[in-house]
Amino acid sequence: MPKIVCSICGSNSNSAEGLEGHRCIPGEFLKKDESKSGATRNELKGFRFDLLVFEFLCEMAGVMAEGVESHGEENWKGGFDNPGRDLDNHIFGHYKKWKAGDRSEPHLAKMAVGCMFLWWFDQKTPQIESEGLREPTEGAFKG
């Protein structure tokens, strides 16, 4: 049984259930943030969403919307014959076009979306294979 590790808090499991029911932000990962007015809220330790570039996230969301129009809702989660090879080629194809000065499409956002897909397959492949959602293929990511 492969070791499954939560990418957020580092919790891990070797059990057949994996991290089922796991919460990445249990009480020990939260601390109270108190404002001058006395109002409190839980601070998410290790998360700084305020540092993300919102406009770039919007660009990625546009790429996803374009993908839904072309391929259907969450089609990419159905798998690729070889996620590493197929996505690598797609990502680097956009990099090559962007590097050559082509600004006719959002190449950097498309690269980021491809990297997000790679991340998802890297995190989910053991679960996907155990649930039979797709057959493991040679060269596919193994968790």
N, C-alpha and C positions, 0 to 999 in steps of 0.2 A: 504494500500500500504506500503510495507516494506521500510525502509530507506536504500538507497544504498550509500555507502561511497567509495570514491576512496582510494585505499590502499597506493597510493604514496603521494598525497598532502592533503588528508583529506577532499576534497570537498564532499558535500553530496547532495542528492536529494530525495524528497518524491514524485516526479511527475511520471506520467506514462512513460515518456520518459527516466527516470533514468538519467544516465550520458552520454546519446547519444551526440556525438559531443564534449564531454569534452576533454580538453587537459591537461594532468597532469603537463606539464611544461610551463605554460604561462609566459609572460615576467617578472612578478613580482617575479618569482622563479629563475630567472637567474641573475647572476652578471657578469660583464666583468672581465676577467682574462687577464692581459697584460704581455707579455714577455719582456725581456730586449731589444729585437729588436724593440719593439713597436707594434708588431702584437697582435691582441686581439682575443679572442674567448669567447663564453658564457660558464660559469662554471655551471655545473648542481648541484644545491644546494641539498644536502641530498643524493647524489649518490657517492659511492667510489668503482667503478668497479675495480680499481687498487688493492683493498684489497682482491678480490676474488682469490681463488686458481685456476688458469687456468687449471692445470692438472686434478683437480677434476671435473671441468665443462666438460672437454673432456671425462672423465670416464662416467659422466651422459649422454653425447651425445652418447657414445657407447651403453649404456643401452637402450636409445631410439631407436637407429638403430636396435638393437637386437629385440626390441618390434615390430618394423615395419615389420621385417622379419617374426616374429611369428604370429602377429595379424593384420597387416595392418596399413596403415597411419592413425594416430590419432584415432585409434579404441577406446582408453580409454575415449575420449570425448563423446562417445555414452552413457556413464553412467554405473553405477553399481547398482545392486538392492539396496544396502545399502553402499554408499561410505565410511562412517565412519567405519563400521564393516569390510567390505571386504578389504579395504586398510589397516586398522589397523592390521588385521591378517597377511597380506602379509608383511608389514613393520616389524612387530615384529618377524615374521618368519626369515627374513634376519638378524635381530639383534641377535636372538638366535644363528643362525649358525655362525655369525661373532664372537660373544662373546665366543663360544666354540672353536674358533681357525680355523674354516673353511675359507680358503683363495682360494677356488677353483673357486669362482666367485666374482664379485665386489659387495659384500653385502652392503657396506656403500653407494655406488652410487645408488644401487637399492632402498635403504631406502630413499635416498634424492629424487629420482624420485617419489617414492610413496608420499612423503611429498609435492612435487610440485603438484601432482594430487589432494591431499587434499586441498591445497591452491587454486587451480583452481576451484574446486567444491564449496569451501567456498565463493569465489568471484563471481562466475558466476551462481550459482543455481537460484537466482530470475529471471535472464534473461533467463536462459535455460527453466525454468518452464513457464514463460510468453510467450515464443516463441514456446512452445510445442515440444521442441527437445527431451524431455523425461518426463515421468510422475513423479510427485513428489511421493516419497515413504516414508513410515514410517521410521523415523530415518535419513532421508536424511538431509543434511545441508540446513537450511533456512537462507537466507541472513539477 
